[in-house]
Amino acid sequence: MPLPRKFLNEDEELLAELRPHWIFLFGPLFTSIGVWAALIVIIVLWRNAPGWTNYPWLILALIPGIWLLGRFIRWRSYDIALTSTRILVRQGIFRRDTVQLRLQRITEVNLSQTLIERMLGVGRLIIDVQGEDDSLTLEYVRKPAIVQRVINSQINEIVGGGRRESVPHDMLPYDQRRGQRDDDCLIELDDLRRRGIISEQEFAAKKSELLNRI
């Protein structure tokens, strides 16, 4: 769920937004697939099963499905946002929890990954906070080494006068990603027009459609 702009101060810029890695869904997904496959095998082999067995099979099929649906909703509602001054972590649908941490208070950003997590491109960031005994841990972070580097570069820009590192396209705020995709489409359309593949009228109509979406 994109970060509402009302959370930003007037002089604050939204730099990046992240959802958890897909591994967040692996547990309920593989459990659901395993349970459903086992139920299909049982139903095929036990063709003359009594009618009352339909209800237990249905309940067994629904339980992992509900778990998977709940986990997907949590995945959709979990958002990590990096602004020019803060890190915000928002999660929850009916109960919305928001944790915010000013970059000036961060002393260390540490990365933790197992071998499998390195292969999948996921990990956790452990953020030490000045004056706090407990660290802020961000779980299931996609490309955590890059996120760590982007956070550190923004901290350096604030406290040390260093240059901010450019944010990868897939970590940009959701509206900026869409805008870049539209810009790329316009460039491709213009190339097709210059090569004579589409007419001026077709180019103008498609260009107007894309501009209306921005």
Salt bridges, closest charged atoms under 4 A:
GLU12 OE1 - ARG86 NH2 2.71
GLU13 OE1 - ARG164 NH1 3.37
ASP97 OD1 - ARG95 NE 3.42
GLU117 OE2 - ARG124 NH2 2.65
GLU132 OE2 - ARG105 NH2 3.37
GLU139 OE1 - ARG124 NE 3.27
GLU157 OE1 - ARG164 NE 3.38
GLU165 OE2 - ARG149 NE 2.77
ASP170 OD2 - ARG142 NH1 3.90
ASP170 OD2 - LYS143 NZ 2.80
ASP175 OD2 - ARG5 NH2 2.78
ASP182 OD1 - ARG213 NH2 2.96
ASP190 OD1 - ARG193 NH2 2.47
ASP190 OD2 - ARG194 NE 3.24
ASP191 OD1 - ARG194 NH2 3.47
ASP191 OD2 - ARG195 NH1 2.96
GLU200 OE2 - ARG193 NH1 3.10
GLU209 OE2 - LYS206 NZ 3.54
